[in-house]
Amino acid sequence: MNIGRNDIDWRNLSHDEIDRIIAERIEADDRRIEASGGKKPKRVGYILERIAEINNLREADREAQDGKVKKNRFIRRHNLHPEEDLRALQLMILTLDFPAPDYSVMKVRSDAGKVRDIVKQKYFPWRILHHAIMRVIGEDIYKSLIYDTSACIKGKGLHFGVRRMKSFLRRYPECKWFVKTDFKKFYQSILHELIVAALRRKFKDERFIKLIEIAVLSYDSGTELIDVLENEVERKRGVPIGAFTSQPIGNFAASRIDHTMKEKYHVKCLHRYCDDNVMLARSKAEALFLIRAYERESAKVGLVVKANSCIAPIGTETKNGNKKRRKRKRSKRKKD
């Protein structure tokens, strides 16, 4: 059997035959990487097989249910016959034949009082699938990001962002102003076409793109956001907040703006955490220029910067932050 064929009837093969073909395809990929000096080609093939490889699915299953077994009855039900479910998921991936995605929305209030719609999906097959996808493409996605972004990246996070900004202030004492921006409905407004274009630039396997369209881009919040984003054209938008793939893929899609600000506008002091972005400037005029440039570049990829972006001298952000915290505490005491 030719392992390079894409017309294989996976349903008529035994588990052993499926595992053999997948192993041969992955091995062929690994040989090509080794022949190129250990460097991965810019556009990687046979991604679907790497996701569907049974050991990858077993590890994804273990990661997805870490610490959640007692709370989730769907996980307990899955654990009655895990191997049967994983083999079924393997076939779904290879044939790109999935049941209709089921999205349920629950409202969650953050510590700051902001209400978010969190999208939930069934554990099998969706949550396992999201973990299986990220186990394969995560490294390639993170390598495409600028160093100064820290959301959902192992070894980084909020504290890393704070350290980087402090480092910028020490290294560039001439910067006296800061710019802070935020996107309107970031995860709900990311254009599907932007995600697909970004993934196509990185990955060669069109079957993998189709898998992303099924697993992630079947969620569409475009219609409900037309008025919010002041956009007259209805376009498919949004990734489900709460899905394991949403933050990394959203981060990856928005990284185009980061690269443009660094490479076109030569912004040295920039750091982004999800939809929050901070830049340093030498003067108020430069700060105004940066915020207008950021708004223009964001609009090119269908994202809208909130009108309440902050431009202020460095040092005033602590005072403003303390005021906001005191205000939140007072309003909370009144409610209690």
C-alpha positions in Angstrom: 0.0 0.0 0.0 1.3 3.5 -1.0 1.7 5.4 2.3 1.5 8.7 0.4 -2.0 8.2 -0.8 -4.8 10.4 0.5 -7.7 8.2 -0.7 -7.2 5.5 1.8 -10.4 3.9 3.1 -9.5 4.1 6.8 -12.8 2.6 7.9 -12.0 -0.8 6.3 -8.5 -1.1 7.9 -7.7 -2.8 11.2 -6.2 -0.8 14.1 -2.9 -2.4 13.4 -3.0 -1.4 9.8 -3.9 2.2 10.6 -1.1 2.4 13.2 1.4 1.0 10.7 0.5 3.5 7.9 0.6 6.4 10.4 4.0 5.3 11.8 5.4 5.0 8.2 4.2 8.5 7.3 5.6 10.0 10.5 8.9 8.2 10.0 9.1 9.5 6.4 8.6 13.0 7.8 11.2 12.5 10.4 13.7 11.3 7.8 13.1 14.4 5.8 13.7 16.6 8.8 16.9 14.7 9.7 18.1 15.1 6.1 17.7 18.9 6.4 20.0 19.0 9.3 17.5 18.6 12.0 15.5 21.7 11.1 11.8 21.4 10.5 10.7 22.5 7.0 8.8 25.8 7.1 5.6 24.0 6.1 5.2 20.6 7.7 3.3 17.7 6.1 1.4 14.7 7.6 0.2 16.8 10.5 -3.2 15.0 10.5 -1.4 11.6 11.1 0.6 13.0 13.9 -2.6 14.2 15.6 -4.3 10.9 15.0 -1.4 8.8 16.2 -2.8 6.6 19.0 -0.1 7.4 21.6 -0.7 11.2 21.0 -4.4 10.7 21.6 -3.7 8.7 24.8 -1.5 11.5 26.2 -4.0 14.1 25.1 -6.7 12.2 27.0 -4.6 12.1 30.1 -3.8 15.8 29.9 -7.4 16.8 29.2 -8.8 15.0 32.3 -6.0 16.0 34.7 -7.6 17.0 38.0 -11.2 16.9 36.5 -12.2 13.2 36.9 -14.2 13.6 40.1 -16.1 16.7 38.9 -17.0 15.6 35.4 -19.5 12.8 34.8 -18.6 12.8 31.0 -15.0 11.9 31.8 -16.1 9.1 34.2 -18.3 7.8 31.5 -15.5 7.9 28.9 -13.1 6.1 31.3 -15.4 3.1 31.2 -14.2 2.4 27.7 -11.3 4.8 26.9 -9.6 2.8 24.2 -12.8 2.3 22.2 -13.4 6.1 22.4 -9.9 7.0 21.3 -10.0 4.6 18.3 -13.3 6.2 17.3 -11.7 9.6 17.6 -8.7 8.5 15.6 -11.1 7.5 12.8 -12.9 10.8 13.0 -9.6 12.7 12.5 -8.4 10.6 9.6 -11.7 10.7 7.8 -12.6 14.3 8.9 -16.0 12.9 9.8 -17.2 14.4 13.1 -20.6 14.7 14.8 -22.1 18.2 14.8 -20.3 20.4 17.3 -22.2 21.0 20.5 -21.7 24.4 22.2 -23.2 25.3 25.5 -22.6 28.7 27.0 -22.3 29.6 30.6 -21.8 33.1 32.1 -18.8 33.5 34.4 -18.1 36.7 36.4 -14.4 37.6 36.9 -12.9 39.1 40.1 -13.1 42.5 38.3 -16.9 42.1 37.9 -16.7 41.5 34.2 -19.2 38.8 32.8 -17.8 36.5 30.1 -19.6 33.9 28.0 -17.6 30.6 28.4 -18.2 28.1 25.8 -18.3 24.4 26.9 -18.1 21.3 24.7 -18.4 17.6 25.5 -15.3 15.9 26.8 -15.4 13.2 24.0 -14.5 13.9 21.3 -13.9 17.6 21.5 -11.8 18.3 24.5 -9.5 15.4 23.8 -9.2 16.6 20.2 -8.2 20.1 21.2 -5.4 18.7 23.4 -4.3 16.3 20.7 -4.0 19.2 18.2 -2.0 21.4 20.5 0.4 18.6 21.4 1.4 18.5 17.7 1.3 22.2 16.5 2.0 24.0 19.8 5.7 24.2 19.4 5.5 25.5 15.8 2.9 28.1 16.8 4.9 29.4 19.8 8.1 29.7 17.7 6.2 32.1 15.3 5.3 34.5 18.1 7.5 37.5 19.1 9.4 37.1 22.3 7.4 39.8 23.9 4.1 38.0 24.2 3.3 35.9 27.2 -0.2 34.6 27.3 -0.6 30.8 27.5 3.1 30.1 26.9 4.9 27.8 29.3 7.5 29.6 31.4 5.9 33.0 30.7 2.7 34.7 31.9 1.7 37.9 33.6 4.8 38.1 35.8 7.1 37.6 32.8 5.3 40.6 31.2 5.9 42.7 34.2 9.6 41.8 34.3 10.0 42.6 30.6 8.4 46.1 31.0 10.7 46.8 34.0 13.6 45.7 31.8 12.5 48.1 29.0 12.4 51.0 31.5 15.9 50.3 32.7 17.3 49.8 29.1 15.5 52.8 27.6 15.3 55.6 30.2 14.4 58.1 27.5 11.0 56.5 27.3 8.7 58.7 29.4 5.3 57.8 28.1 3.3 54.5 27.9 0.4 53.4 25.6 -2.0 50.7 26.7 -4.6 49.3 24.3 -7.2 46.6 24.4 -9.2 44.9 21.7 -13.0 44.9 21.6 -14.3 41.3 22.1 -10.9 39.8 21.0 -11.7 36.1 21.0 -15.2 36.6 19.6 -14.1 38.9 16.8 -11.0 37.1 15.4 -11.7 36.6 11.7 -11.8 33.0 10.6 -10.1 33.9 7.3 -7.3 35.4 9.3 -6.8 32.2 11.3 -6.9 30.0 8.2 -4.4 32.3 6.3 -2.0 32.4 9.2 -2.1 28.6 9.6 -1.7 28.0 5.8 1.5 30.1 5.9 2.9 27.8 8.5 1.4 24.3 7.7 1.2 22.5 4.4 -1.4 19.9 5.2 -4.8 21.0 3.8 -6.5 18.2 5.7 -5.2 19.8 8.9 -6.7 23.1 7.9 -10.0 21.3 7.4 -9.7 19.8 10.9 -9.2 23.3 12.4 -12.3 24.5 10.5 -14.3 21.6 12.1 -12.9 21.7 15.6 -12.4 25.4 16.2 -14.0 27.5 13.4 -17.4 25.8 13.4 -18.1 28.4 16.2 -19.2 31.7 14.7 -20.0 34.9 16.6 -19.9 37.2 13.6 -23.6 37.9 13.3 -24.0 39.1 16.9 -20.9 41.3 16.7 -21.8 43.4 13.7 -23.1 46.3 15.8 -20.4 45.9 18.5 -17.6 46.1 16.0 -19.3 48.8 13.8 -18.8 46.5 10.8 -21.4 46.5 8.1 -20.1 43.3 6.5 -21.1 40.0 8.1 -18.0 37.8 8.3 -17.3 34.6 10.1 -15.6 35.4 13.4 -14.6 34.1 16.8 -13.1 31.2 18.6 -14.9 29.5 21.6 -13.6 31.0 24.9 -12.9 28.0 27.1 -11.6 25.7 24.4 -8.0 24.6 24.9 -7.0 25.7 21.4 -8.6 29.1 21.4 -6.0 31.2 23.3 -2.9 29.8 21.4 -4.6 30.0 18.0 -6.0 33.5 18.7 -2.5 34.6 19.9 -1.0 33.1 16.8 -3.5 34.9 14.5 -3.0 38.3 16.2 0.8 38.0 16.1 0.8 39.5 12.6 0.1 42.9 14.3 3.1 42.3 16.7 5.5 41.6 13.9 4.3 44.6 11.9 4.7 47.0 14.9 8.2 45.6 15.5 9.4 45.3 11.9 7.6 48.2 10.1 7.4 50.8 12.9 10.5 49.6 14.8 8.8 49.6 18.2 11.4 48.3 20.6 9.3 48.4 23.8 6.1 46.4 23.2 4.5 43.6 25.1 1.2 41.9 24.5 -0.8 39.6 26.8 -3.8 38.2 25.0 -5.7 41.3 23.9 -3.8 43.8 26.2 -0.9 45.6 24.6 1.6 48.0 26.2 4.1 50.2 24.3 6.6 52.7 25.6 7.3 56.0 23.8 9.8 59.0 24.2 7.1 61.6 23.9 3.4 62.2 23.9 3.5 62.8 20.1 5.2 59.4 19.6 2.7 57.7 21.8 -0.2 59.2 19.8 1.6 58.0 16.6 2.0 54.5 18.0 -1.6 54.2 19.0 -2.9 55.3 15.6 -0.5 52.9 13.9 -1.7 50.1 16.1 -5.3 50.9 15.3 -4.6 50.9 11.6 -2.7 47.6 11.6 -5.4 46.0 13.8 -8.2 47.1 11.4 -6.3 45.4 8.5 -6.9 42.0 10.3 -10.5 42.8 11.4 -9.8 43.7 15.0 -11.0 46.9 16.6 -9.1 48.7 19.4 -11.2 50.0 22.2 -11.7 53.8 22.3 -10.6 54.0 26.0 -6.9 53.3 25.1 -4.6 54.9 27.7 -1.8 57.4 26.9 0.0 58.8 30.0 3.4 59.6 31.5 5.1 56.7 33.1 4.4 56.6 36.8 0.8 57.6 36.6 -0.4 54.1 35.9 0.1 53.0 39.5 -2.0 55.9 40.8 -4.8 55.2 38.3 -4.6 51.5 39.1 -4.9 52.1 42.8 -7.9 54.4 42.2 -9.7 51.7 40.2 -9.0 49.0 42.8 -10.4 51.2 45.6 -13.5 52.0 43.6 -14.1 48.3 42.9 -13.7 47.5 46.7 -16.2 50.3 47.6 -18.8 49.1 45.1 -18.3 45.5 46.3 -18.9 46.5 49.9 -22.1 48.4 48.9 -23.4 45.2 47.2 -22.6 43.1 50.3 
